[in-house]
């Protein structure tokens, strides 16, 4: 239960003065539904104001506060601006400019010859000094003292900066004084304020780096501590040690010698599975690095030990691809591999359920259907989760709950994760990396072209098709939109069909599963020469004959996603090419992203750069995964502080008595404050 001291801080925003139904809606659009949300809605920038007595040209570009006297009105013809001509103390002219139908109310606001205090940005228009729509206007006797630095908040339609600032003051008044959870010597070394003081300071002075770092650190620390408690809880549970005798694995045949990285990782997994403590391991491997072979070895260890293994895939396409590949790899072995997806009905489904219950099915591959209520395993010993970033913790736990005792868990991703995010989001897991490519895997040649050369690209595509090649053409949208000039998949497919006939297929996320699968199967069988698609093909398509990838609007994608899409080619013996079609006008960030794609095929390097260029918020699907999100810690601060936070959390757990010691009681409050309190429940239940 949340500590009583935090309850006023977690009350709904309706307790704050001035918030009714009308204001609640724009606040909700920003995710501000509780007092704590408003307090944690930190300023994004600030305005520095300069108090002056006279209007001088050298102050142009600054936000000034000055007393002026209106002397004349000047209305422009038509819809032109309305101007109030004013003079400062020394007679210098300052034009106050208003747009829209402003004449009537501006005249009331600025009676001639009556002084007013105004504040706003001073600009030069030719030789004239002007201020467009002053921020504030007062009578001299009513003028309030504005802070020299005014915070600027992220807004939504229906909200003003002043209103958010007023609400923030009310929210901060409810922020409690809390006991200190940071190790004392660290706090002294960093010269950080107390938690509440830091929150007050950031809202008063958004440029206060020490206060911002303190708040970011607190959030990172709470997340690291929560992950350690999750890990400790899992290690206290008793699983089933699985010792394989190696007979099935000895029968496996690979077309190449396993890489050193595969051999190392297989050894790590085998060692984990031999322990009574359930394995929780993250396997990272770039596209084509051989994760399926590693996962199959782990599943065969389980089968050799008399247990069952299940592999969870995010899409039916990927599940069926794994099923086909694994069945081919284990051909001739005395084991039974089955598949279960939402498409499987009737007798086929019943047969699989019976085989799982009586143990005659050794390995099950499927979608979320494999952990539905009616699915029962005789002895589930290993759960493998593919494309980890597509699933949240809850789905992993639902699969694990299918075992009588906690199964070993191997989660895999082909999306390389930067080391910072690995520690931040997967700190409860051991991590293995496949950082070598199997022999013979060729680098993919990547070229960047302006979309203005699309006709040349279509001609080249025609030559590619004539030689018997296949290709992907990726578009970001399903249909035309007035809000975007991105090429639409449907429109692009229609254009290519007009040129190449019915050799063109189309898949997108709005299609029903069976319909999408039929198109994919036709492409895999070579019946279609070109597959036009949205990013639905990012994961789970393996067509070795396809050696050309065309990505339209490539500058609109993140690096990690571009790398994943590029990885759909280069799966056969032929040379593969990826064409990135960019818009003519590029931002510096977009230019840097595309240049890196051209230079490198290293997914881990690309992931690190993606984090630097884009930030963690939209990287790697983390928003959809149910994993930890940060409100106070930016990617740069996570990168700078996570190592220290990890060490401090480890110190608390190992030296300072965990949550039971004096500092631990304060840290328990921090877990609730930053909503990582599920870890407290795990600690109790463990």
N, C-alpha and C positions, 0 to 999 in steps of 0.2 A: 504494500500500500504506500502511496506517495506520502512523504513526510508532511505533517500538518503545516510546517512553516512555508511550504511551497504552494499551498492551496489558493491563497489570494492571487498569486502570480499566474496560476493556471486557470483562473476564472474566465468565462466567456467575455468577449469585448463589450457586451451589453451593460456590464457593471460600470463602464467608463462614461463620464458625463458627455452628452451630446451625440451618442451613437444610437440611432434608431434604425428601423428597417431599411430606409433609403441609403444610409451611409454604410450599413452592414454589407450590402451587395458589392460595392467596389473594394471594400476591405477584403471580402472573401475571395475576390478575383486575385488578390495578391497573396492569398493564403493566410490572412491575418484574422483569425477567428477567436483567438484567446489573447489575454493580456501579454503573456510571454511572447507570442508571435510578434506583437507590436514592438516590444522591448528588444527583440532580436532582429527587427527590421532595421539594420544599421544604415546610416547615411552612406550614399554611394559617392558623394563628392561634397564640395562646400563652396560658399561664396565669401570672399574676403571683401569687406566694405571699408572704404576710406572716407572719414569725415573731413570735408573741406569747407572753407569759407567762400572761395571764389572758383569759378569754372575756368580751368586752364587746359590748354591743348595737351600738355605732357601727361595728363591724367586719362587721356583717351584709352579705352579698353578696360578701364577699371570700373568697379561698382562703387559709386560715390554716394554720400549723403550731403545734401546742400540745401540751404534756405534760399528760395527764389520768390520773386514777386511777379505775378502775371500782368502783362501790359497790353496784350492784344490777342485776338483770335484770327486764325486764317484757315478758311475752309477751302478745300480743293474741289474742282469741278468733278462731277460724276462720283465714282467710288474712291476717289483719292483720299489721302489721310487728312485728318483734322489736326491742326497745330495750335498749341498755346505758346505764344511768345512770352518768355520770362526774362528777368534780369537778376543777377546775383547782387551781393552787397556793393560791388564796385562797378555795376552797370554792364557787366559782360552778359551777352545774350545766350540763353539756353532754350532751344525749341523742344517742347514736349510733344511727341508725335503719337497719335491714336488712330488705329484703323477700324473699319466697320462704321456702323451708324452711331457715331460717338458724340456728335455735337451737343446734344441736349444735356446729357449727364456730365460731360466734361466741363461744360460751362458752369454747372452747379458746383462741381468739385473745385474749380479754379475761378472764383470771382475776381474780376479785375482789381488790381491794386491791393489785394489782401494776401499777405505772405503765406507761403506754404513750405513745409519741409518735404522734400522728395528724395527717394533713393532709387537707383537703377544704374544700368551700364551707360557710361558716357561714350558717345561716338562722335566722329567727325564726318559730316556730310558735305563734301567740298570744303569750304572755309567755315561752315556753320557747325556749332556744337549742338548736339541733340541727344535726347533720351527717349527711346521708344517704349511706350507703356510702362511708366515707372512702377516698381514693385510695391511701394508703399507711398501714401500721401497723408500728411497730418497738418493740422493747424499747429503753429509753433508752441502754443501752450499745452497741446495734447500729445506732442511728439514723445514717443517712447524711446528708451535707449536700446538700440539693437546691438547684439553682440558683434564684435569685430569680425567674427567668423560664423556664418550661418550654415547649418547643415542642409544638404540637399538629399531628399529621399527618392527612392523609386516610387512612381505613382501609377495609378490606374484612373481611367475616365471617371470623373465624379469626385476626385480627391485633389486637394491642393497641398502644396508643401507645408503651408502654415497649419492646415488641419492635421496632417500627419505629425508635425512637430508638437502640436498641442497634445495629441493623443499619446505620443511618446513620453512626454513629461508626466502624464497621469500614470502611464504604465510603469515608469521608472520609480514613481512614488510607492508602488506596490512591490518593488524588488526587495527581497529580504536581505539582511546581513547574514551571511552563511559562514560556517566554520571553514577553515583553510584545508584544502585537499592537496595542494602542491607541496612537494618536499621542501622544507624551509630553506635549505642552502641554495636550491635551484631558484627559488623566488627571489632571494637576495642577490644572487649572481646576475639574474636577468633584470633586476630593478623593476619588477612588475608590481602594480598596485593590487589591492584586494579585488575580489571578483566584482562586488557591487560598485566599488569606486571606478573600476575599469569600464563598466557598462555606462555609468554616468558620464565619464570623461569622453568616450567615443561619441555619444550623442551631442555633447557640448563642443567638442573639437574633433571632427572626423579625421584630422591629420595626425592624431595622437597614435604613433606607431606602437609605443609600449603597451597602451591599453588595448589596441587591436590584437597585438600578438598574445597578450594574456588571455583574451576571450577565445581566440582561435585555439590556443594551446589547451584550454579547458575542454573544448569540444573534442579535440583530437585525443586528449588524455582519456576522457570518458569512453570514447569509442575503443581505444586500445585496451582499456581495463575490461570493458564488456567482452571483447573478443577473447581475452585471456581467461575470463570466467567461463565462457562457453567452452573453451578448450579444456579447462580444468574439469568441468562437469562431464564432458565426453570421456575424459581419461579416467574418471571415477567409475564409469559404467563398465560392467564386465561383458565383453563380447565372447566370441568363439575363436580360439586360435585355429588358423587354417594352414596345415602343413601339407603341401603337395609333394608327391613322390617323383614328379617330373616325367612320368611316362607319356602323358598326352602331349606335353610341350615338346618332347623329343620327336614326336611324329609330325610336328609342324614343319612345313617347307616354305622358305622365303625365296623370292627371285633374286635377292641380294643379301649380303652379309649385314646383320644388324649394325647400326652405327654405335659408336661408343656411348652416345647419349641415351640411346634406347637400352643398351645393356646395363648402363648405370641405373637408369630409372626402373627397369624391371627388377633389379636387385633391391632397390629401395622399397618398392611395393611388396615384394616377396617377404622382406624382413618385417615390414609393418603387419602384414596379414598373419604372420606367425605369432603375433603377440595377442594376449587376452584383451588388451586395450584396443577398441575398434579403431582402425585406420581412418583418418580424415585427411586426404591428400589431394592437392590441386595439381593437375598435370597440364602444363602449358606447352604447346607445340605449334610452331608456325604452320601455315598451310602446307601439307605434303610432308611433314616431318616424321610421320609414322606413328601417330597416337593410337590408331586402331590396332596395330600389332601389339603395342604395349598393353592396351586394355584387354585384348584377347588373352594374352599371357596371364594377366591377373585373373580373368574369368576361369581359365583352365586350372589355375592353382585352386580356386574354390571347388571346381568339379572334381579334381583329383582328391581333394580332402572330403568328398562326400556331400558337399553343399551345392546350392544353386546360385546362379548369378543372373542379374537383370541389368539391362542397359536402357536408360531413358534418353530419348532424343526429342528435340523441340518440335519437329515437324514430321508428318507422315513420309514425305519425300526422303528425309534424312534417315528415318527409321528403316525404310525399305532398302535404302542403299547400304546401310550397315548390315542388315540381314543378308542381303545378297553377297556382300564382300566376305562376311564372316563364315557363311555357309561354304563359300568357295575355299576359304583358307583352311577349314576343318574337314574338308571332303576326305573320306577314308578313316576319320577318327570315330571311335564308338561313342559319340555323344549326339544328343538331340537338341537342335536349335529351333526355336519357334518365334513367331512375331505376333504381336497383339496391338492393334490400333483401333481407333474409333470406327474404321470402316469394316472391321471384322464382326460379322453377325452370325446368328444361327448356329448350325452344327460346327462350323469351323471354330467359332469362339468357344463353344462348350467343350470341344476337344482340347483346346489349349488350357482352359481352366482346369479340366480334369487332370491333364498332364502335369500341371504345376502342383496341384494338390497331392498327387501320388508320387511326385518326384521323378517321373519318367522324362519330363522336360528339364534339361540341365541348364540351358541358357535361354533367357527370354529377352527379346529386343522389341521395343515399342515406344509409343508416345505416352502421354499422361494416363492413357487407359490402363497401364500396367500397375497403377496403384489405386484403382477404383475399388469400391467397397467389396465387390463380389470376388475380387482376385485374391486367392490365398495360396501361399507357397508352403511346400512341405518343410524346406530348410533353406531360407534365403541367407546366404553368407556374404555376398558382395553386391553392392549397388554401384553402378557406373552411370554418371550423369554427363551427357555430352552437351557441348555448348553451354557451359555453366552460366554465362551471363544472361541467358534467356530464362533462367529459373530463379526463383527466390528461395530463401532458406526454408519457408513453409513447405514448398513442393518437395525439396530434398528430404525433409523430415517425414512427410507422408509416405514416401517410398521406404524410408528406413523403418517406419512403423509396421511394415508388412512382415518383419522378421520377429521371431519369438524372442531373440536376444539381439541387441544392437548389431547390425551388420557392418562390415568394413565398407568405407565409402571412398570412391575415387571419382573426382569431378574433373572434367576436361574442358579446355577451351582452345580453339584455333585462333582466337583473338589475342595476340600478345598483350600482356598487361604490364604497364610500367611498374617498376619496383615499388615506387611510392604507393600506387593504388593496390598492389598486391598486399603490402603490409597493412594498408588502411582498411581494405574491404575483406581480405581473406586471412587475417591474422590468426584465426583459430585453426588454420590448416598448415600442414607441412606442404612444401612446394617443390615440385620437380619441373625442370625445364628441358625440353628437347631442342637444343640449340645447334643441332647439326642436321643437314639434309642427307637422305639416303643417296648412294652413288647413282649418277646418271640423271639426277634431277637438274634440268637446265634452268638458268635464270631467264626470266621473262623480259624481253626487250620492251621498254616503255617509251612511248613518244607522246609529246604534247602538241596539239594542233588547235588552231582557232576554229570555232564552229562555223566560221565563214567558209571553210574549206570542206564542208560536209558533202558537197557533190563529188569531190575527189575521193572522199572516203567511201561513198556509195559505189563509185566505179571500182575502187580497189576491192571492196567487198564482193562485187560481181566476179572479179578475176579469181578471188579466193574460192568462191563457190564452184566455179567452173573446174577448178583443180581437185574438187571433191572435198574441200575443207568445210568445216562448220564454224559458226561464230555466235557470240552473244552480243546483243546491243542493249545496253542498260539505260533506262530513262528514269528520272526521279518522280514523275507524276503519272497518275492513271488517266486523267482526262484534262482537257484544256481548262485553265483557270484564269480569270481576269486579274488575280492577285499575283500571278507569276508568269515569267516568260520561259520557264523550263519546258523543255520538249516533253510532250505527253507520249506515253507508251502506245496508247491506242492510235494516236495520229501518226507516230513513227511507223508502227506496224502497217497501217494502211498505205503509207508512202512506199514502203519496201515491197508490199504485196503487189502494188501497181507496177513495180519494176520487175520483180522476180517471181510473181505468181504465188501459188499455194505452198511454196517451200518455206514460208515464213510462219512461225508460231508466235503466240503471245501468252504470257502469264503475268498476273498481278495479284496483289493481296486481296482484292475483292472477289476473286473467283472462288467457287466452292472447291473443296479439297479434291474430290474425284475428277472434276473437270481440269483442274490444274495438273493433277498427276498424269492424266491422259496426254496432255501436251508435252509434259516433261519426258514421259516414256517414249513418245514419238521422236523427240529430239535425241534422246539417248540411243534409240534404235537406228538413227541416221535417216529417218523419214523426213525430217525438217532440217534445212540447211542453216537457218538463222533463228535464234530464239530472242525475241524482243521481250524485255522484262523490266519490272521494277526491282527493288533490292530484295525481293522475295528469294532470288537465287543466291544471295550472299552466303547462305549456309546450305550445304547438303546437295550439291550437284556435282557429279563426277562423270564427265564425258571426255575421255582421252583424245578423241578425234577433233575436239573443238580447240583450235589453236589461236583464235582471234577474239579479243575482248574489246568492244567499243563502249566507252562510257561517255554519254552526252551530259553536258552541264557538270563536268568533273570538278570544277572549282566550287561547286555547291556542296560537295561531300567532304566529310572529315577524312583524315589520312587513314585511320584504322579501317574505315569502311571501304575506301578505295583499295587498300591492300587486300582485304577479304575478297572483294569482287575480282581483282586481278588474279587471285589464287584459284579461280574457277578454270583458268587455262594453265597450260604447262604441265598437264597430267599425263601426257603421252611422250612418245619419242621425238615428235616433230618440234621444230622451233616455234615458240609462241610469242605473240605480239599483243601488247595492250595499248590502245589508242585513247588518249584522254582529250576529249573535245572541250575546250574552254571557251568562255565568253570573251569577246574582244577586250573589254575593260576589266582589269583584275586589280583587286586590293593587294597590298604588299604581302599580307598573310596568305592569301590564296596563291600568289605567285611562289612563295616559299614552299608551300605544301606540294604544289605540282613539281617544283624543281627537285624536291627530295624524292618523290615517287619515281622520277626519271633516273635519279642517281642510284637508288638503293632498292634491293629486294629483301632486306633484313627487317622482318616484322617487328623485332624488339626495338631496334633503333627508331623505326617509324612510330611505334607506340609511344616512346619517350617524347618524341618531337610533337606528336599529336597532343599529348598532355600539356606541353609547354605552349603550343600555339592556340589551343582551343579551351583549355581548362577541363577539369574533371566532370563538370556537370553534364555535358552531352557526350562524354566519351564512353565507348564500349557498351552502350546500352545500359549504363548503370541506373538511369532513371526508371527503366522498366524492370529491373531485376529484383527489386525489393531489398537491395543491399543499402548500407548506410549512406545517408545523405548529410551534407554539411550546410549549415546556414551561416556560421560565423567564420569558418576557415576557408580561405581561398586556396586554389591549387598550389600557388606559390608558398603560402604559409604552411600548408600540409607538407610540402616537400622539405621546407626548412625545419619544421618542428617535430615531425613524426618520429624520428629516431630518438629524440630526447623524451618525447611522451611515452614511447614504447619502453624505454629504460626505466622511466619513473614509475610506470604502471607495474613493471616487473619487480621493482624494488618494493612497492607496496605489497604485492602478493607474496614475495619470497622473504622479505625482512621485517615488514611492518605489520604482519598479522592479517593481511587481506582486509576484508570488510569488517572484521571484528575488532581490530585495534582502533585507537583514537583517530588516527588519520583515515583509517578505513571507514569509520562512521561518517566522516565528512565526504569521503569519496562516494559512499552510498548515496548521499544527497545529490552529488554531481551526476550520478547515473540517472537519477530521476529527473533532474533539471534538464539534461540533454536527451532525455527519452531513450536511454539505453537500458532501462530498468528491467527488460526481459531477462537480462543476465542475472539480476538479483533473484528472480524466480527460479532460474536454473540452478543457482547455488543452493537454494532451499531444497528443491526437489532432488538434487544430486545427493 
